[in-house]
Amino acid sequence: MARNATAEEALPRELAEARFSRLYRDHEHEILRYALRRSAEPQDAADVVAETFLVAWRRLGEVPLDEEARLWLYATARRVLANHQRGIKRRTRLAERLRDELQRQLPLQPASDRPVLDALARMADADRELLMLVGMEELSPSEAARVLGISTVAARTRLHRARRRLRARLAEQSEGKPGNEIELGEVR
């Protein structure tokens, strides 16, 4: 009996796949042109077409059998496109809010910090991260070690070496510029 039920399920599935394939074959170019004319980017149009036919597959029983299918696909593509454009606007507004919030929360860097930031930018990632954790985030070497997943002894050693390299970079930058003495702190 179970074998018979599987055969009965396979036949409608095969018919659904054949119907969908024909629907796609007959209308994909029209829907793509529709989406391209209304999208800023070709990738967005491709997403609209894919989503439109996904909806058609999921709601295949509601898709008309005759020429009305094309109109049903246009209407579906129109709704998908509207959703896509609303999503773009939502993401843009969110990005603007985040940018504004970050600008309010980030303190302005004094001009005296510029040489240090320039020197840090030119350092190896591992040195920069350790120096920033200790110097800017005010973590102790043992706390920084936990963040980095290394031992406290390794963090203290790396910190000592990183500070020495930073001093050398700052000295290179400040050659001939009086008054650029910057305190780098000591290991706590």
LINDA-V878007 format. One record per pair of residues at least 4 apart in sequence whose C-alpha atoms are under 8 Angstrom apart, sorted by the first residue. I is the first residue (numbers start at 1). GAP is how many residues later the second one is. D is the distance in Angstrom with one decimal. If there is no record, write none. Layout:
{{I & GAP & D} {I & GAP & D}}
//
This chain:
{{1 & 4 & 6.5} {2 & 4 & 6.3} {3 & 4 & 6.4} {4 & 4 & 6.2} {5 & 4 & 6.2} {6 & 4 & 6.1} {7 & 4 & 6.4} {8 & 4 & 7.0} {9 & 4 & 6.3} {10 & 4 & 6.0} {11 & 4 & 6.2} {12 & 4 & 6.0} {13 & 4 & 6.1} {14 & 4 & 6.1} {15 & 4 & 6.0} {16 & 4 & 6.0} {16 & 44 & 7.5} {17 & 4 & 6.0} {18 & 4 & 6.3} {19 & 4 & 6.1} {20 & 4 & 6.0} {20 & 36 & 7.9} {20 & 37 & 6.6} {20 & 40 & 7.4} {21 & 4 & 6.0} {22 & 4 & 5.9} {23 & 4 & 6.1} {23 & 5 & 7.9} {23 & 46 & 7.8} {24 & 4 & 5.2} {24 & 29 & 7.3} {27 & 4 & 6.2} {27 & 43 & 6.6} {28 & 4 & 6.0} {28 & 21 & 7.6} {29 & 4 & 6.1} {30 & 4 & 6.2} {31 & 4 & 6.2} {31 & 18 & 6.4} {31 & 42 & 7.3} {31 & 43 & 6.6} {31 & 46 & 7.2} {32 & 4 & 6.0} {32 & 13 & 6.7} {32 & 14 & 7.0} {32 & 17 & 5.9} {33 & 4 & 6.2} {34 & 4 & 6.7} {34 & 40 & 7.8} {35 & 4 & 6.0} {35 & 10 & 4.8} {35 & 11 & 7.6} {35 & 13 & 6.5} {35 & 14 & 6.9} {35 & 42 & 7.4} {35 & 46 & 7.4} {36 & 4 & 7.8} {36 & 5 & 7.6} {36 & 6 & 6.2} {36 & 9 & 5.1} {38 & 7 & 7.8} {39 & 5 & 6.1} {39 & 6 & 5.6} {40 & 4 & 7.1} {41 & 4 & 6.7} {42 & 4 & 6.3} {43 & 4 & 6.2} {44 & 4 & 6.3} {45 & 4 & 6.3} {46 & 4 & 6.1} {47 & 4 & 6.1} {48 & 4 & 6.0} {48 & 29 & 6.6} {48 & 32 & 6.1} {48 & 33 & 6.0} {48 & 36 & 7.5} {49 & 4 & 6.3} {49 & 28 & 7.0} {50 & 4 & 6.1} {51 & 4 & 6.2} {51 & 26 & 8.0} {51 & 29 & 6.9} {52 & 4 & 6.3} {52 & 21 & 7.0} {52 & 24 & 6.0} {52 & 25 & 5.3} {52 & 28 & 6.5} {53 & 4 & 6.1} {53 & 20 & 7.9} {54 & 4 & 6.2} {55 & 4 & 6.0} {55 & 21 & 7.7} {56 & 4 & 5.3} {56 & 7 & 6.9} {56 & 17 & 7.5} {59 & 4 & 6.8} {63 & 6 & 5.8} {63 & 9 & 6.7} {64 & 4 & 5.7} {64 & 5 & 4.9} {64 & 8 & 7.3} {65 & 4 & 6.2} {67 & 4 & 7.5} {68 & 4 & 6.2} {69 & 4 & 6.2} {70 & 4 & 6.3} {71 & 4 & 6.2} {72 & 4 & 6.1} {73 & 4 & 6.0} {74 & 4 & 6.1} {75 & 4 & 6.4} {76 & 4 & 6.1} {77 & 4 & 5.9} {78 & 4 & 6.2} {79 & 4 & 6.2} {80 & 4 & 6.1} {81 & 4 & 6.1} {82 & 4 & 6.1} {83 & 4 & 6.1} {84 & 4 & 6.4} {85 & 4 & 6.3} {86 & 4 & 6.1} {87 & 4 & 6.1} {88 & 4 & 6.1} {89 & 4 & 6.1} {90 & 4 & 6.1} {91 & 4 & 6.1} {92 & 4 & 6.2} {93 & 4 & 6.2} {94 & 4 & 6.1} {95 & 4 & 6.1} {96 & 4 & 6.1} {97 & 4 & 6.0} {98 & 4 & 6.0} {99 & 4 & 6.2} {100 & 4 & 6.3} {101 & 4 & 6.2} {102 & 4 & 5.8} {103 & 4 & 8.0} {109 & 4 & 6.3} {109 & 5 & 7.5} {110 & 4 & 7.2} {113 & 4 & 6.2} {114 & 4 & 6.0} {115 & 4 & 6.1} {115 & 55 & 6.9} {115 & 58 & 7.5} {116 & 4 & 6.0} {116 & 54 & 7.0} {117 & 4 & 6.1} {118 & 4 & 6.7} {119 & 4 & 6.7} {119 & 47 & 6.7} {119 & 50 & 5.9} {119 & 51 & 6.3} {119 & 54 & 7.9} {120 & 8 & 5.8} {120 & 46 & 7.1} {121 & 7 & 7.4} {123 & 4 & 6.5} {123 & 5 & 5.9} {123 & 43 & 7.7} {124 & 4 & 6.1} {125 & 4 & 6.0} {126 & 4 & 6.3} {127 & 4 & 6.1} {127 & 31 & 7.4} {127 & 32 & 7.4} {127 & 35 & 5.3} {128 & 4 & 6.0} {128 & 34 & 7.8} {129 & 4 & 6.0} {130 & 4 & 6.3} {130 & 14 & 6.8} {130 & 25 & 7.8} {130 & 28 & 7.9} {130 & 29 & 6.6} {130 & 32 & 7.9} {131 & 4 & 5.6} {131 & 5 & 7.7} {131 & 28 & 6.7} {131 & 31 & 7.0} {131 & 32 & 7.3} {132 & 4 & 5.0} {132 & 5 & 6.5} {133 & 4 & 4.9} {133 & 5 & 6.4} {133 & 6 & 5.8} {133 & 11 & 6.1} {134 & 4 & 4.9} {134 & 5 & 4.7} {134 & 6 & 6.0} {134 & 7 & 6.6} {134 & 10 & 6.7} {135 & 4 & 7.4} {135 & 49 & 8.0} {139 & 4 & 5.6} {139 & 5 & 5.9} {140 & 4 & 6.1} {140 & 48 & 6.4} {141 & 4 & 6.0} {141 & 11 & 6.5} {141 & 14 & 5.9} {141 & 15 & 5.9} {141 & 18 & 7.7} {141 & 46 & 7.1} {141 & 47 & 7.0} {142 & 4 & 6.5} {142 & 9 & 7.7} {142 & 10 & 4.8} {142 & 13 & 7.1} {142 & 14 & 7.9} {143 & 4 & 6.5} {144 & 4 & 6.1} {144 & 11 & 7.2} {145 & 4 & 5.8} {145 & 5 & 5.0} {145 & 6 & 5.7} {145 & 7 & 5.3} {145 & 9 & 7.7} {145 & 10 & 5.4} {146 & 4 & 6.3} {146 & 5 & 7.4} {146 & 6 & 7.8} {150 & 4 & 6.4} {150 & 5 & 6.6} {151 & 4 & 6.2} {152 & 4 & 6.1} {153 & 4 & 6.2} {154 & 4 & 6.0} {155 & 4 & 5.8} {156 & 4 & 6.1} {156 & 31 & 7.0} {157 & 4 & 6.4} {158 & 4 & 5.9} {159 & 4 & 6.0} {159 & 28 & 7.7} {160 & 4 & 6.3} {160 & 27 & 7.5} {161 & 4 & 6.3} {162 & 4 & 6.1} {163 & 4 & 6.1} {163 & 21 & 7.0} {164 & 4 & 6.3} {165 & 4 & 6.3} {166 & 4 & 6.1} {167 & 4 & 6.0} {167 & 17 & 7.9} {168 & 4 & 6.2} {169 & 4 & 6.3} {170 & 4 & 6.0} {171 & 4 & 6.1} {174 & 4 & 7.4} {174 & 6 & 6.2}}
//
